[in-house]
Amino acid sequence: MNSRRINKVLVANRGEIAVRIIKTLRKLHIVSVAVFADNDAQALHRRMADEACPLGNGTLKDTYLNIQKIIDAALDAGAEAIHPGYGFLSESPELAEACAANNLIFIGPDAETMRLMGNKIAARQFAIENDIPVTFGITGSIDEILAQADAMPYPVLIKAAAGGGGKGMHIVGSKATLKDELERASREAEKYFGDGTVFVEQYIENPRHIEVQVLADHFGNVIHLHERECTIQRRYQKIIEESPSPTLTEEKRQQMFETAVRLCRKVGYKNAGTIEFLVDKDLNFYFLEMNTRIQVEHPVTEQRTGIDIVEEQIRIARGKEMGYTQESIMAQGHAIELRVYAENPENGFLPTPGKLTAYHEPQIRGARVDSSIDGTCTISEAYDPMIAKLTCHAKDRQGAIDTAKRALNEFILQGLTTNKAYLWEIIKSQDFVENKLDTSFCESHKDELLTALTESRRAINTNDIVASFLLYDCCKKQFNSETENVWEQIGYWRFHMQLTVDVEGKKIPVSIKKVQAGYLEGSIETQPFKVEFIHFEDNQLKIMLNGRTETVYCSVNDENKTIVNFHGLNFTCFRYDQLNDNLDYSGKDKANDKNALMSPMPGKVVKINVKEGDEVTEGTIMIVVEAMKMENNITATAKAKVKRILVTEGEMVDNKMQLIELE
């Protein structure tokens, strides 16, 4: 392959991976071109890029999944190459072929290889033919799979043939639910990947998920960059990855490396890729799939090896020999990556799109943040709910865990619910520290982790939250004004010294005894308090609270409630004496009315399974709402009758909208 120069690259993606690719392009002095849908007009990747091309409005198929628009944008911009990132079109052989047809360099493998290894069914067959260990599996149409339902070794796992990222995956425990789950998985696969083909394979109980990062150039060089363990998952999607695997013996590790490299050689692979394996309790490993793209978790490997994988992708795509040999790869220390999502672990990990009112990344040695945002913004329900990835590196595993705990504590995200505190509880749990893990960890430890979340919040002194809130609240207008002295006007506080503060639904009486510039004194319930202002900047409030220095973060949401981040946890506060038009004083609470089913989040109604007059029982799936690339079932909580259906299929709904009325 002749070497080709690349001066300008179009990044056919969005979010944190687009930002991460743009950073490497900037380092290499290559001009970056972003693409963006209308609802991404202010997105960080668009603002960071040297140039940007609009994709217009519409669904994903109209924008980021529209190959012709991507090709036209690259040609119009004068780009020589396209980098697809991960997700979207990253494993689309059609995009690779369109690039070749238009004399554009596709920064990834060729279409033929991608078509073979990007399809799980074809990749599985190729592995079998080349003596790579695999599990039992069944392929074919849904009807063909159902015809073999009696012979399956339940539980089994349904997967999307063209999928990845846990999308379209469902565990089936018996024949009774197989048909419904196959159809659901096929629908999801069609939406996410444009291909509704699914297959079934044996579900290995209590497995580990371990993968090997590979690089291969056009000169026959194939190397591995060591392994990553991705066992901690929810909804079959990884949320914590680490390297090296704390599970493998050195002998088994080398066997896995050799298998991954051998598979890449057999298929004639070029560029960056990942071979994924399932590992059972006896450390037997089975080929799972090959991801023919850069992985979400690639920073784990970069932190250990010091290799910029995106840079190597570009080098290989240009027709250059790799910059590394296997002997030159030095993996040092231990790295852990945690994926921060806009989701609620206490509500089945349902996505929580909305307005982010404060955002601050930790500034800690050994901590790297790959993020899709750089400040306050709205997290859209139209896309995957991942906000950022936090990767922490230290000399050993415990050091990486300690760094991650501190970094999570200093990672400030306010305005919507995230899984940040949940991740913190996982990595400090004894079983995680002792590496007593399998891919069902989040499910098997569900009660323990949710209880720990509650206990961690209870451990915070509510009076400290109230005092911090009061100091911020009395002068928040001055904080955000141009006046030099934020304490020039105390105003309302001089006339109203008795008040009630609500902290997460708990009403707390407060008596203010003394108010002066930079100082409040009084009692919260029966406990005296003194709080003094030190400094305020960019939502960060430094105070002297009862004789000790504290740093808290404060912001105000759309309901005019104040969010106080104290010791890494967010608490919502407001004063009852301050009227709030957004509060419902009527006492009516439809969200807690079992007969008034609401949408759990903003999204689109994709299926209605009932009609008015139908009898339903507990667990009956009545409506399916799609949001943030996931289907969410709205189920009956008890035996009832459908009185009214208030929405239609295809309708967009929000989390304040009633969907069904039962009686």
C-alpha positions in Angstrom: 0.0 0.0 0.0 1.4 3.4 -1.0 1.6 6.1 1.7 -0.9 8.9 1.4 -0.8 12.2 3.1 -3.7 13.3 5.4 -4.1 17.1 5.9 -7.8 17.1 6.9 -10.1 14.6 8.6 -13.8 14.5 8.9 -15.0 13.0 12.2 -18.2 11.2 11.5 -19.4 11.1 15.1 -20.4 13.2 18.1 -19.9 13.3 21.9 -16.8 12.4 23.8 -15.2 10.2 21.1 -15.4 13.0 18.5 -13.8 15.4 21.0 -11.1 12.8 21.8 -10.3 12.3 18.1 -10.2 16.1 17.5 -7.6 16.4 20.3 -5.3 13.9 18.5 -5.8 15.6 15.1 -4.8 18.9 16.7 -1.7 17.3 18.2 -0.8 16.0 14.7 -1.5 19.4 13.1 -4.3 17.9 11.0 -7.4 20.0 10.3 -10.5 18.6 11.9 -14.0 18.7 10.5 -17.0 18.0 12.7 -20.5 17.0 11.6 -23.5 17.9 13.7 -27.3 17.5 13.8 -29.4 20.6 14.5 -29.8 19.6 18.2 -26.0 19.4 18.5 -25.3 22.9 17.1 -23.7 24.0 20.4 -22.1 20.7 21.2 -18.5 20.6 22.3 -17.2 18.6 19.4 -18.7 21.1 17.0 -17.1 24.0 18.9 -13.7 22.3 19.2 -13.3 21.4 15.5 -11.5 23.6 13.0 -14.5 23.3 10.7 -18.0 22.0 10.9 -20.7 20.7 8.5 -24.4 20.6 9.4 -26.4 17.4 9.0 -29.8 19.0 9.4 -32.7 17.8 11.5 -34.4 14.5 11.8 -33.8 11.0 13.2 -30.3 9.4 13.5 -30.9 7.8 10.1 -31.3 11.3 8.7 -28.2 12.6 10.3 -25.3 10.7 11.9 -26.3 7.4 10.2 -26.8 9.0 6.7 -23.8 7.8 4.7 -24.4 10.0 1.7 -24.5 13.1 3.9 -21.3 12.1 5.6 -19.5 11.5 2.3 -20.9 14.8 0.9 -19.7 16.7 4.0 -16.2 15.2 3.6 -16.0 16.1 -0.1 -17.4 19.6 0.4 -14.8 20.2 3.2 -11.9 18.9 1.1 -11.1 16.2 3.7 -8.8 13.3 2.6 -10.1 10.9 5.3 -13.0 10.0 7.6 -12.6 8.8 11.2 -15.9 7.1 12.3 -15.1 6.8 16.1 -17.2 4.1 17.8 -21.0 3.5 17.4 -23.0 5.0 14.6 -21.2 4.1 11.3 -17.9 2.9 12.8 -18.6 -0.7 11.8 -20.4 0.0 8.5 -18.8 -1.7 5.5 -21.0 0.5 3.4 -19.3 3.6 4.7 -15.9 2.1 4.1 -16.9 1.2 0.5 -18.3 4.7 0.0 -15.0 6.2 1.1 -13.1 4.0 -1.3 -15.5 4.9 -4.2 -14.9 8.6 -3.5 -11.1 8.4 -3.0 -11.4 9.0 0.7 -9.4 7.2 3.3 -11.5 5.3 5.9 -9.6 5.3 9.2 -10.4 1.7 10.1 -10.4 -1.8 8.5 -11.5 -2.5 4.9 -15.1 -3.3 4.1 -14.6 -7.0 3.5 -12.9 -7.5 6.9 -15.5 -5.4 8.6 -18.4 -7.3 7.0 -16.9 -10.6 8.2 -15.9 -9.7 11.7 -18.4 -7.0 12.4 -21.2 -9.5 12.0 -21.3 -11.7 15.1 -22.7 -14.7 13.2 -20.1 -14.6 10.5 -17.3 -13.9 13.0 -18.3 -16.8 15.1 -18.3 -19.2 12.1 -14.8 -17.9 11.1 -13.5 -18.5 14.7 -14.8 -22.1 14.6 -13.1 -22.7 11.3 -9.8 -21.5 12.7 -9.9 -23.5 15.9 -10.8 -20.5 18.2 -12.9 -21.7 21.2 -16.6 -20.6 21.1 -19.8 -21.3 23.0 -22.9 -23.2 21.7 -25.1 -21.0 19.4 -28.0 -21.0 17.0 -28.4 -18.7 14.0 -31.2 -18.1 11.5 -34.4 -16.1 11.2 -36.7 -15.7 14.3 -38.9 -18.5 13.1 -35.9 -20.8 12.5 -34.6 -20.0 16.0 -38.0 -20.7 17.5 -38.2 -24.0 15.8 -35.2 -25.1 17.9 -36.5 -23.6 21.1 -36.9 -27.0 22.8 -33.3 -28.0 22.3 -31.7 -24.9 23.7 -29.6 -25.1 26.9 -31.4 -22.4 28.9 -30.6 -19.7 30.0 -29.5 -18.4 26.6 -28.5 -15.0 25.4 -30.0 -13.1 22.4 -27.6 -10.8 20.5 -27.8 -8.5 17.6 -25.7 -9.8 14.7 -24.5 -6.4 13.7 -24.5 -4.9 17.2 -22.3 -3.8 20.0 -22.4 -1.9 23.3 -24.9 -4.2 24.9 -27.7 -3.0 22.6 -30.3 -5.7 21.6 -29.0 -8.2 24.2 -31.4 -10.1 26.3 -31.1 -13.1 28.7 -33.9 -15.7 28.2 -34.5 -18.2 31.0 -37.2 -20.3 29.3 -39.0 -21.1 26.1 -42.1 -19.2 27.3 -40.5 -15.7 26.8 -38.2 -16.5 23.9 -40.5 -15.2 21.1 -41.2 -11.8 22.8 -37.5 -11.3 23.6 -36.4 -12.2 20.1 -38.8 -9.7 18.5 -37.8 -7.0 21.0 -34.1 -7.6 20.4 -34.7 -7.5 16.6 -36.5 -4.2 16.9 -33.7 -2.7 18.9 -31.1 -4.0 16.5 -32.9 -2.5 13.5 -33.0 0.9 15.3 -29.5 1.0 16.5 -27.6 -0.8 13.7 -30.0 -0.8 10.7 -30.0 -4.6 10.8 -32.6 -6.6 12.7 -30.8 -9.9 12.5 -30.3 -11.6 15.9 -28.9 -14.9 17.1 -28.8 -17.0 20.2 -25.9 -18.4 22.1 -25.3 -20.3 25.3 -25.3 -18.1 28.4 -22.3 -18.8 30.6 -23.2 -18.2 34.2 -20.9 -16.1 36.4 -18.4 -15.3 33.6 -15.7 -12.7 33.3 -15.5 -10.4 30.2 -11.9 -9.8 29.1 -10.7 -8.3 25.8 -7.4 -7.8 24.0 -6.6 -4.6 22.2 -4.8 -5.2 18.8 -3.1 -3.1 16.2 -2.3 -4.3 12.7 -0.7 -2.5 9.7 -0.4 -3.2 6.0 3.0 -4.7 6.3 2.0 -7.9 8.1 2.7 -6.5 11.6 0.1 -7.5 14.3 0.6 -6.6 17.9 -1.4 -6.6 21.1 -1.6 -3.8 23.6 -2.4 -6.2 26.5 -5.9 -6.9 27.9 -8.8 -5.1 29.6 -11.2 -6.7 32.0 -14.8 -5.4 31.5 -16.7 -7.6 33.9 -18.7 -4.8 35.7 -21.7 -4.3 33.5 -25.3 -3.1 33.8 -27.9 -3.8 31.1 -25.2 -5.9 29.4 -23.2 -2.7 28.9 -19.8 -2.1 30.5 -19.5 0.6 33.1 -16.1 -0.2 34.7 -13.1 -1.5 32.8 -9.6 -2.1 34.1 -6.2 -3.3 33.0 -4.4 -5.5 33.7 -7.1 -8.1 34.5 -6.9 -9.0 38.2 -8.2 -12.4 37.3 -5.9 -14.0 34.7 -2.8 -16.0 35.4 0.2 -15.0 33.4 0.0 -18.3 31.4 -3.7 -17.7 30.5 -3.0 -14.1 29.7 -0.3 -15.1 27.1 -2.6 -17.7 25.6 -5.3 -15.1 25.2 -2.8 -12.7 23.5 -1.7 -15.4 21.2 -5.3 -16.3 20.2 -6.2 -12.7 19.5 -3.1 -12.0 17.4 -3.6 -15.3 15.5 -7.2 -14.5 14.7 -6.2 -11.0 13.4 -3.6 -12.6 11.2 -6.0 -15.2 9.8 -8.6 -12.5 8.9 -6.0 -10.2 7.4 -7.0 -7.4 9.8 -5.7 -3.8 9.5 -6.0 -0.9 11.9 -7.2 -0.9 15.6 -9.5 -3.6 16.8 -10.5 -5.6 19.9 -11.0 -9.3 20.4 -13.5 -10.0 23.2 -13.6 -13.2 25.3 -15.9 -14.7 27.9 -13.9 -16.4 30.7 -15.5 -19.0 32.9 -14.8 -19.9 36.6 -12.1 -22.3 35.5 -10.4 -19.6 33.3 -11.4 -21.3 30.1 -11.9 -18.5 27.5 -14.3 -18.4 24.6 -14.3 -16.0 21.6 -17.2 -13.6 21.9 -16.8 -11.0 19.1 -14.4 -8.7 17.4 -15.0 -5.0 17.5 -13.7 -3.6 14.2 -13.2 -0.1 15.6 -11.8 1.9 18.5 -13.4 0.9 21.8 -15.1 3.2 24.3 -12.6 1.9 26.9 -9.4 2.5 24.9 -8.1 5.2 27.4 -7.5 2.3 29.9 -4.9 0.9 27.5 -3.5 4.3 26.6 -2.9 5.1 30.3 -0.9 1.9 30.8 1.1 1.9 27.5 1.4 5.6 26.8 0.3 4.9 23.2 -2.1 7.2 21.4 -4.3 4.6 19.7 -6.1 7.2 17.5 -2.7 8.4 16.3 -1.7 4.8 15.4 -5.0 4.4 13.6 -4.2 7.4 11.4 -0.7 6.2 10.8 -1.9 2.8 9.7 -4.6 4.3 7.5 -2.0 6.4 5.7 -0.2 3.3 4.7 2.7 3.7 7.2 4.3 1.0 9.2 3.3 0.9 12.9 5.4 2.9 15.2 5.7 0.0 17.7 6.8 -3.6 17.8 5.5 -6.1 20.3 8.8 -6.0 22.1 8.6 -2.2 22.5 5.2 -2.3 24.3 5.6 -1.6 28.0 2.4 -1.7 30.0 2.9 -0.1 33.4 0.8 0.2 36.5 -3.0 -0.3 36.8 -5.7 1.7 35.1 -9.5 1.8 35.8 -12.1 3.5 33.7 -15.6 4.5 35.0 -18.3 5.5 32.6 -20.4 8.4 34.0 -24.0 8.3 32.7 -27.1 10.4 33.0 -29.1 7.7 34.5 -30.7 6.7 37.8 -29.4 3.4 39.4 -32.2 3.5 41.9 -34.8 3.4 39.1 -33.5 0.5 37.0 -30.8 2.7 35.4 -33.3 4.6 33.4 -31.8 7.5 31.5 -32.2 11.0 33.0 -31.9 13.6 30.3 -32.2 17.2 31.3 -30.3 20.3 32.1 -26.8 20.1 33.7 -26.5 23.2 36.0 -22.9 22.7 37.1 -20.0 20.7 35.7 -16.5 20.5 37.1 -13.9 17.9 36.2 -11.5 16.6 38.9 -7.9 18.0 38.7 -6.0 15.1 40.2 -2.7 13.4 39.2 -3.4 10.1 37.5 -7.0 11.1 36.5 -8.1 11.6 32.9 -11.5 12.7 31.8 -12.9 12.1 28.3 -16.1 14.1 28.1 -18.7 15.3 25.7 -19.3 18.6 27.5 -17.3 21.4 29.1 -19.9 23.2 31.2 -23.6 23.7 31.7 -25.7 22.2 28.9 -28.7 20.0 28.2 -28.2 16.3 28.0 -30.5 15.2 25.2 -32.8 12.2 25.2 -32.0 11.7 21.5 -28.5 10.1 22.2 -26.7 7.7 24.4 -26.7 8.9 28.1 -23.0 8.7 28.6 -21.6 12.1 29.8 -18.0 11.3 30.4 -15.3 8.6 31.1 -13.0 8.9 34.1 -9.8 6.9 33.8 -7.5 6.6 36.7 -3.9 5.3 36.6 -1.6 4.3 39.5 1.2 1.9 40.2 -1.1 -0.9 41.4 -4.8 -1.7 41.5 -5.5 -0.4 45.0 -3.8 2.9 44.1 -6.0 3.2 41.0 -9.1 2.5 43.1 -8.0 5.2 45.6 -7.4 7.7 42.9 -10.8 6.9 41.3 -12.6 7.4 44.6 -11.1 10.8 45.1 -11.6 11.8 41.5 -15.3 10.8 41.6 -15.7 12.8 44.8 -14.4 15.9 43.0 -16.3 15.3 39.8 -19.2 17.7 40.0 -22.3 17.1 38.0 -25.5 18.9 39.1 -29.0 19.3 37.7 -29.8 15.7 36.8 -29.3 12.3 38.3 -26.2 10.4 37.3 -24.6 7.1 38.3 -21.5 8.8 39.8 -22.3 7.9 43.4 -23.2 4.4 42.3 -19.8 3.9 40.7 -18.2 5.1 43.9 -20.1 2.5 45.9 -19.0 -0.2 43.5 -15.3 0.5 43.7 -15.3 0.8 47.4 -17.3 -2.4 48.0 -15.3 -5.3 49.5 -16.1 -7.7 46.7 -14.8 -5.4 44.1 -11.6 -4.7 46.0 -11.1 -8.4 46.5 -11.9 -9.1 42.8 -14.9 -11.3 43.6 -16.6 -10.4 40.3 -18.7 -11.7 37.4 -20.8 -10.0 34.8 -23.9 -10.2 37.0 -22.2 -8.2 39.8 -24.5 -5.2 39.5 -27.6 -7.4 39.7 -26.4 -9.8 42.4 -25.2 -6.8 44.5 -28.2 -4.6 43.7 -29.6 -4.4 47.3 -26.2 -4.0 48.8 -25.2 -1.2 46.5 -28.5 0.7 46.7 -28.4 0.4 50.5 -24.9 1.8 50.5 -26.0 4.7 48.4 -28.7 5.5 51.0 -26.3 5.1 53.9 -23.7 7.4 52.3 -26.3 10.1 52.0 -27.5 9.6 55.6 -23.9 9.9 56.8 -23.8 13.5 55.7 -24.9 15.9 58.4 -28.1 17.6 57.1 -27.4 20.7 59.2 -24.1 21.2 57.3 -26.1 21.1 54.0 -28.7 23.6 55.4 -26.0 26.0 56.5 -24.2 25.8 53.2 -27.4 26.4 51.3 -28.4 29.4 53.4 -25.1 31.1 52.9 -25.4 30.6 49.2 -29.1 31.4 49.0 -28.9 34.7 50.8 -26.5 36.1 48.3 -26.9 34.1 45.1 -28.0 37.2 43.2 -25.0 39.1 44.3 -22.7 36.1 43.3 -24.0 36.3 39.8 -23.9 40.1 39.5 -21.1 42.5 38.6 -21.0 44.2 42.0 -17.5 44.1 43.6 -18.8 43.4 47.0 -21.3 40.5 47.1 -22.3 41.4 50.6 -23.5 44.9 49.9 -27.1 43.9 50.1 -28.5 41.4 52.6 -32.1 42.5 51.8 -34.8 40.0 52.7 -32.7 38.3 55.3 -32.8 41.4 57.6 -36.6 41.0 58.0 -37.2 37.3 58.0 -35.2 35.4 60.5 -37.4 32.4 61.0 -37.7 30.0 58.1 -38.0 26.4 57.0 -35.6 24.7 54.6 -36.5 21.6 52.6 -33.6 19.1 52.0 -34.7 16.2 49.9 -38.2 16.3 51.3 -37.2 16.8 54.9 -38.5 20.0 56.5 -36.0 21.7 58.8 -36.7 24.7 61.0 -34.0 27.4 61.1 -33.6 30.4 63.3 -31.2 33.2 62.1 -29.7 35.1 65.0 -27.1 37.2 63.3 -26.6 38.3 59.7 -23.6 40.4 58.6 -21.3 40.7 55.6 -20.0 37.2 54.9 -21.4 35.7 58.1 -24.5 33.8 59.3 -25.2 32.6 62.8 -28.2 30.8 64.3 -29.6 27.4 65.0 -30.8 24.6 62.8 -33.5 22.7 64.6 -31.8 22.8 68.1 -28.2 22.9 67.0 -26.2 26.1 66.8 -24.3 26.9 63.6 -21.9 29.5 62.3 -21.0 29.8 58.6 -18.6 32.3 57.1 -17.9 33.2 53.4 -14.4 32.7 52.1 -14.6 32.6 48.3 -17.1 31.9 45.5 -16.2 31.3 41.8 -17.8 29.2 39.1 -20.3 27.4 41.4 -17.6 26.6 43.9 -18.3 28.0 47.4 -15.5 27.9 50.0 -16.8 28.5 53.6 -15.8 28.3 57.2 -18.5 26.0 58.7 -18.5 25.6 62.5 -14.8 26.2 62.6 -13.7 24.0 59.7 -13.1 24.8 56.1 -15.5 23.2 53.5 -15.8 23.4 49.7 -19.3 23.0 48.3 -20.7 23.5 44.9 -24.1 25.2 44.4 -26.3 25.8 41.4 -30.0 26.5 40.7 -32.2 24.4 38.6 -35.2 25.3 36.4 -37.5 24.8 39.3 -35.6 27.5 41.2 -34.3 24.9 43.7 -30.7 25.0 44.8 -28.5 21.9 44.4 -25.8 21.7 47.0 -22.9 19.3 46.4 -21.4 18.4 49.8 -18.6 15.8 50.1 -19.3 14.6 46.5 -23.1 14.1 46.9 -25.9 16.3 45.6 -28.8 17.5 47.7 -31.7 19.6 46.5 -32.8 22.4 48.8 -35.4 25.3 48.9 -37.0 27.6 51.4 -40.7 27.3 52.0 -41.0 31.0 52.6 -39.8 31.7 49.1 -42.8 31.2 46.7 -41.9 29.0 43.7 -44.2 29.0 40.7 -43.0 25.5 39.7 -44.1 23.9 42.9 -47.5 22.2 43.1 -49.2 23.3 46.4 -52.4 21.5 45.6 -51.3 18.2 47.3 -52.0 16.3 44.1 -49.2 13.9 43.2 -49.9 12.0 40.0 -46.3 10.6 40.0 -47.3 8.5 43.0 -50.8 7.6 41.7 -50.7 3.9 40.6 -53.7 4.5 38.4 -51.9 7.3 36.5 -49.0 5.9 34.7 -46.4 8.4 33.7 -43.4 8.2 31.3 -40.2 7.5 33.3 -38.3 10.0 31.0 -38.7 12.1 27.9 -38.9 9.8 24.8 -41.0 8.4 22.0 -43.8 5.9 22.3 -42.8 3.0 20.0 -45.4 0.4 20.9 -48.8 0.3 22.7 -49.8 -3.3 23.7 -53.2 -2.6 25.2 -56.5 -0.9 24.3 -59.1 0.8 26.4 -61.2 -1.7 28.3 -58.4 -4.4 28.5 -57.8 -6.2 31.8 -54.1 -6.1 32.9 -52.2 -7.8 35.7 -49.0 -7.0 37.6 -46.1 -6.9 35.1 -48.2 -6.6 32.0 -46.2 -4.5 29.5 -48.7 -1.8 28.3 -46.5 0.7 26.5 -42.9 0.8 25.3 -41.1 4.2 25.4 -37.8 4.6 23.6 -35.3 7.1 25.0 -31.6 7.5 24.8 -31.3 4.5 22.5 -33.1 2.2 25.0 -36.5 0.7 25.1 -38.3 1.0 28.4 -41.4 -1.0 29.3 -44.3 0.7 31.1 -45.9 -2.1 33.2 -48.9 -2.4 35.3 -48.2 -2.6 39.1 -51.4 -4.5 40.0 -54.5 -6.0 38.5 -56.5 -3.3 36.8 -58.6 -2.2 33.8 -57.3 0.2 31.1 -59.7 3.3 31.4 -58.0 5.7 29.0 -54.9 5.6 26.7 -53.7 9.2 26.4 -50.9 8.8 23.9 -50.4 7.3 20.4 -47.5 5.4 18.9 -44.8 7.7 17.5 -45.8 10.5 19.9 -43.0 12.3 21.9 -43.7 12.4 25.6 -41.9 13.8 28.7 -41.7 12.6 32.3 -44.6 14.9 33.4 -47.0 13.4 30.8 -49.6 10.8 31.8 -49.6 7.9 29.4 -52.4 5.6 30.7 -55.2 5.9 33.2 -56.2 2.7 35.0 -59.1 1.8 37.2 
